[in-house]
């Protein structure tokens, strides 16, 4: 996440740390879970996206009074991420499933508690509404993702279905940006938020799939991601990186429409860095894959 948000991550999360310490003191038996929040994409993406959405309208980050409630939004995002991990990683392990379901429920309760405790009814209403949209939308795409994994292994890879299911990764960014913009009274820019959020989320899913390629090939017989499909069919990886680059360019054009585009452009540049890291992991210098794809300018 520091590749995407840079030094802003430490600056913004200094306030977040205060909230987490108070929560950890109230719930010492899960202190370790809170200490890991800073490293969890499930929390960082929705929380930081809300901050950047707010900044894109007001030219500054959220005031302290909003941070506590938006921390709740982030914790609910973390709970959804934990639910996704249960489906993806812990199937068949009863003990881990029970433990993670318990942690997920606790995170959701804490998150909604922070939101409902917001001192301003307008802000509380906005965050509750946007959280509901985010939760329902994410659930829809998580179901599509689970269905596609089973379908891909039986019937082969389908690019349209893959891109549709990848929108589950877009939801934290999309609804985080929306939340920040609405809190900043920037409702007219919500189409921009949704366009950028969906594009960046799909880029992030592709980056994640590239990084996880070796592990996925071991774990799945069928091609359940685009990198797996390209690898198993002897196709160039230039296609996936070209798709990422196109989406990033479109996001930069969308960002120009915002009142204060600097931070959003900085965030998008972070996705370029993450894309480069994924490429380096896929193509170590001198590897067969690196030599094979060099001619394609990947």
C-alpha positions as CSV (number, residue, x, y, z in Angstrom):
1,X,0.0,0.0,0.0
2,X,2.9,2.3,0.5
3,X,3.7,1.9,-3.2
4,X,0.3,3.4,-3.9
5,X,-0.1,6.1,-1.2
6,X,3.5,6.9,-0.3
7,X,4.2,9.1,2.7
8,X,0.5,10.0,3.0
9,X,-0.2,6.6,4.4
10,X,1.9,7.4,7.5
11,X,0.5,10.9,7.9
12,X,-3.2,10.0,7.6
13,X,-2.9,6.8,9.7
14,X,-1.3,8.6,12.6
15,X,-4.9,9.7,13.5
16,X,-6.2,6.2,12.7
17,X,-3.7,4.7,15.1
18,X,-5.3,6.6,18.0
19,X,-8.7,5.1,17.3
20,X,-7.2,1.6,17.0
21,X,-5.3,1.8,20.3
22,X,-8.5,2.8,22.1
23,X,-10.4,-0.1,20.4
24,X,-7.6,-2.5,21.3
25,X,-7.7,-1.4,25.0
26,X,-11.4,-2.2,25.0
27,X,-10.9,-5.6,23.4
28,X,-7.5,-6.8,24.5
29,X,-8.2,-10.4,23.5
30,X,-7.9,-9.4,19.8
31,X,-5.2,-6.8,20.1
32,X,-3.1,-8.7,17.6
33,X,-5.9,-8.3,15.0
34,X,-5.8,-4.6,15.3
35,X,-2.1,-4.5,15.1
36,X,-2.4,-6.2,11.7
37,X,-4.9,-3.7,10.3
38,X,-2.2,-1.4,9.0
39,X,-1.0,-4.2,6.8
40,X,-4.4,-5.2,5.5
41,X,-5.5,-4.1,2.1
42,X,-9.1,-4.6,3.1
43,X,-8.9,-1.7,5.6
44,X,-6.4,0.5,3.8
45,X,-8.1,0.7,0.4
46,X,-11.5,1.9,1.5
47,X,-10.1,4.2,4.2
48,X,-7.4,5.8,2.1
49,X,-9.7,6.1,-0.9
50,X,-12.2,8.0,1.2
51,X,-9.5,10.4,2.3
52,X,-8.3,10.9,-1.3
53,X,-11.9,11.4,-2.5
54,X,-12.4,14.1,0.1
55,X,-9.1,15.7,-0.8
56,X,-10.0,15.8,-4.5
57,X,-13.0,18.1,-3.7
58,X,-11.7,20.2,-0.8
59,X,-8.0,20.2,-1.4
60,X,-7.3,18.8,2.1
61,X,-7.8,15.6,4.0
62,X,-10.8,14.9,6.3
63,X,-11.1,16.8,9.6
64,X,-10.6,14.8,12.8
65,X,-14.3,14.6,13.5
66,X,-14.9,12.5,10.4
67,X,-11.9,10.2,10.8
68,X,-13.5,8.1,13.6
69,X,-16.6,7.3,11.6
70,X,-14.7,6.7,8.4
71,X,-12.5,4.3,10.4
72,X,-15.7,2.4,10.9
73,X,-16.2,2.2,7.1
74,X,-12.6,0.9,6.8
75,X,-13.2,-1.8,9.5
76,X,-16.3,-3.0,7.7
77,X,-14.1,-3.2,4.5
78,X,-11.7,-5.3,6.5
79,X,-14.4,-7.6,7.7
80,X,-15.5,-8.1,4.0
81,X,-11.9,-8.9,3.2
82,X,-11.7,-11.5,6.0
83,X,-14.9,-13.1,4.6
84,X,-13.3,-13.3,1.2
85,X,-10.3,-15.0,2.7
86,X,-12.5,-17.6,4.4
87,X,-14.0,-18.6,1.0
88,X,-10.6,-18.5,-0.8
89,X,-8.1,-19.9,1.7
90,X,-9.8,-21.6,4.6
91,X,-12.4,-23.9,2.9
92,X,-12.3,-27.2,4.7
93,X,-10.4,-25.9,7.7
94,X,-13.2,-25.7,10.3
95,X,-11.1,-24.2,13.1
96,X,-9.7,-21.4,10.9
97,X,-13.2,-20.7,9.4
98,X,-14.8,-20.4,12.9
99,X,-12.0,-18.1,14.1
100,X,-12.2,-15.8,11.1
101,X,-15.9,-15.7,11.1
102,X,-15.8,-14.5,14.7
103,X,-13.2,-11.8,13.9
104,X,-15.2,-10.7,10.8
105,X,-18.3,-10.3,12.9
106,X,-16.4,-8.4,15.6
107,X,-14.9,-6.0,13.0
108,X,-18.3,-5.3,11.5
109,X,-19.8,-4.6,14.9
110,X,-17.0,-2.2,15.8
111,X,-17.2,-0.6,12.4
112,X,-21.0,0.1,12.6
113,X,-20.5,1.2,16.2
114,X,-18.0,3.9,15.1
115,X,-20.3,5.0,12.4
116,X,-23.4,5.2,14.6
117,X,-21.4,7.1,17.2
118,X,-20.7,9.9,14.7
119,X,-21.6,13.2,16.3
120,X,-23.2,14.7,13.2
121,X,-26.5,13.1,11.8
122,X,-25.7,14.1,8.2
123,X,-22.3,12.5,8.2
124,X,-23.7,9.4,10.0
125,X,-26.4,9.1,7.4
126,X,-24.0,9.5,4.4
127,X,-21.5,6.9,5.8
128,X,-24.2,4.4,6.6
129,X,-25.8,4.7,3.2
130,X,-22.5,4.4,1.3
131,X,-21.4,1.5,3.5
132,X,-24.6,-0.3,2.6
133,X,-24.0,0.2,-1.1
134,X,-20.4,-1.0,-0.8
135,X,-21.3,-4.1,1.2
136,X,-24.1,-5.2,-1.2
137,X,-22.1,-4.5,-4.3
138,X,-19.0,-6.4,-3.0
139,X,-21.1,-9.4,-2.0
140,X,-22.5,-9.6,-5.6
141,X,-19.1,-9.6,-7.1
142,X,-17.7,-12.0,-4.5
143,X,-20.4,-14.5,-5.5
144,X,-19.6,-14.0,-9.2
145,X,-15.9,-14.6,-8.4
146,X,-16.6,-17.9,-6.5
147,X,-18.9,-19.1,-9.4
148,X,-16.3,-18.2,-12.0
149,X,-13.5,-20.2,-10.3
150,X,-15.7,-23.3,-10.4
151,X,-16.8,-22.6,-14.0
152,X,-13.3,-21.8,-15.3
153,X,-12.0,-25.1,-14.0
154,X,-14.8,-27.0,-15.8
155,X,-15.4,-24.9,-19.0
156,X,-12.2,-22.9,-19.5
157,X,-11.3,-19.2,-19.1
158,X,-13.8,-16.5,-20.0
159,X,-12.3,-12.9,-20.1
160,X,-15.7,-11.1,-19.7
161,X,-16.5,-13.1,-16.6
162,X,-13.1,-12.6,-15.2
163,X,-13.3,-8.8,-15.6
164,X,-16.8,-8.8,-14.1
165,X,-15.7,-10.7,-11.0
166,X,-12.6,-8.5,-10.7
167,X,-15.0,-5.7,-9.8
168,X,-15.0,-7.1,-6.2
169,X,-11.6,-5.5,-5.9
170,X,-12.8,-2.2,-7.3
171,X,-15.5,-1.8,-4.6
172,X,-13.3,-0.6,-1.8
173,X,-11.8,2.1,-4.1
174,X,-15.0,3.0,-5.8
175,X,-17.1,3.3,-2.7
176,X,-14.3,4.9,-0.7
177,X,-13.9,7.6,-3.3
178,X,-17.7,8.1,-3.4
179,X,-17.8,8.4,0.3
180,X,-15.1,11.0,0.5
181,X,-16.6,13.1,-2.3
182,X,-20.1,13.0,-0.8
183,X,-18.8,14.0,2.6
184,X,-17.0,16.9,0.8
185,X,-20.2,17.9,-1.0
186,X,-18.9,16.9,-4.3
187,X,-21.8,14.8,-5.5
188,X,-21.5,16.0,-9.1
189,X,-18.2,14.2,-9.3
190,X,-19.5,10.8,-8.4
191,X,-19.4,9.5,-12.0
192,X,-15.7,10.3,-12.0
193,X,-15.2,8.4,-8.7
194,X,-17.0,5.4,-10.0
195,X,-15.2,5.3,-13.3
196,X,-11.8,5.7,-11.7
197,X,-12.6,3.2,-8.9
198,X,-13.7,0.5,-11.2
199,X,-10.7,0.9,-13.5
200,X,-8.1,1.0,-10.7
201,X,-9.8,-1.9,-8.9
202,X,-9.5,-4.1,-12.0
203,X,-5.9,-3.0,-12.4
204,X,-5.2,-4.0,-8.8
205,X,-6.8,-7.4,-9.3
206,X,-4.6,-8.0,-12.3
207,X,-1.5,-7.0,-10.4
208,X,-2.5,-9.3,-7.6
209,X,-3.1,-12.2,-10.1
210,X,0.3,-11.6,-11.7
211,X,2.0,-11.7,-8.3
212,X,0.1,-14.8,-7.3
213,X,0.6,-16.6,-10.6
214,X,3.1,-19.3,-9.5
215,X,1.0,-20.2,-6.4
216,X,-2.3,-20.2,-8.4
217,X,-0.8,-22.6,-11.1
218,X,-0.1,-25.0,-8.2
219,X,-3.5,-24.6,-6.6
220,X,-5.8,-24.7,-9.6
221,X,-6.1,-27.1,-12.5
222,X,-8.0,-24.7,-14.7
223,X,-7.1,-21.1,-15.7
224,X,-9.0,-19.0,-13.2
225,X,-7.1,-15.7,-13.9
226,X,-5.9,-14.0,-17.0
227,X,-2.2,-14.5,-16.3
228,X,-2.9,-18.2,-15.8
229,X,-4.7,-18.4,-19.1
230,X,-1.8,-16.6,-20.9
231,X,0.8,-18.8,-19.3
232,X,-1.0,-22.1,-20.0
233,X,-1.7,-21.2,-23.6
234,X,1.8,-20.0,-24.4
235,X,0.6,-16.4,-25.0
236,X,2.4,-13.2,-24.5
237,X,1.9,-11.3,-21.2
238,X,1.9,-8.0,-23.1
239,X,-1.9,-8.2,-23.3
240,X,-2.5,-7.9,-19.6
241,X,0.0,-5.1,-19.1
242,X,-1.4,-3.2,-22.1
243,X,-4.9,-3.5,-20.4
244,X,-3.5,-2.1,-17.2
245,X,-1.8,0.8,-19.0
246,X,-4.9,1.7,-20.9
247,X,-7.0,1.8,-17.7
248,X,-4.3,3.9,-15.9
249,X,-4.3,6.4,-18.8
250,X,-8.1,6.7,-18.7
251,X,-8.0,7.3,-14.9
252,X,-5.5,10.1,-15.4
253,X,-7.9,11.8,-17.9
254,X,-10.8,11.3,-15.4
255,X,-8.7,12.8,-12.6
256,X,-8.3,16.0,-14.5
257,X,-12.0,16.7,-14.1
258,X,-11.7,17.0,-10.3
259,X,-11.3,20.4,-8.5
260,X,-8.1,19.2,-6.9
261,X,-6.6,16.4,-9.0
262,X,-3.0,16.3,-7.5
263,X,-3.6,13.6,-4.9
264,X,-5.6,11.4,-7.2
265,X,-2.9,11.7,-9.8
266,X,-0.4,10.7,-7.1
267,X,-2.5,7.7,-6.2
268,X,-2.7,6.6,-9.9
269,X,1.0,6.9,-10.1
270,X,1.2,4.5,-7.2
271,X,-0.7,2.0,-9.3
272,X,2.0,2.4,-12.0
273,X,4.7,1.6,-9.4
274,X,2.7,-1.5,-8.3
275,X,2.3,-2.6,-11.9
276,X,6.1,-2.3,-12.3
277,X,6.7,-4.4,-9.2
278,X,4.4,-7.1,-10.5
279,X,6.2,-7.1,-13.8
280,X,9.6,-7.5,-12.1
281,X,8.3,-10.4,-10.1
282,X,6.9,-12.1,-13.2
283,X,10.0,-11.4,-15.4
284,X,13.1,-11.7,-13.2
285,X,16.1,-10.4,-15.2
286,X,17.4,-13.0,-17.6
287,X,14.5,-15.4,-17.1
288,X,12.9,-17.3,-20.0
289,X,9.6,-15.3,-19.6
290,X,11.5,-12.0,-19.6
291,X,13.3,-12.8,-22.9
292,X,10.1,-14.2,-24.5
293,X,8.1,-11.0,-23.8
294,X,10.9,-8.4,-24.3
295,X,10.0,-8.0,-27.9
296,X,6.5,-7.1,-27.0
297,X,7.6,-4.1,-24.9
298,X,6.1,-5.4,-21.7
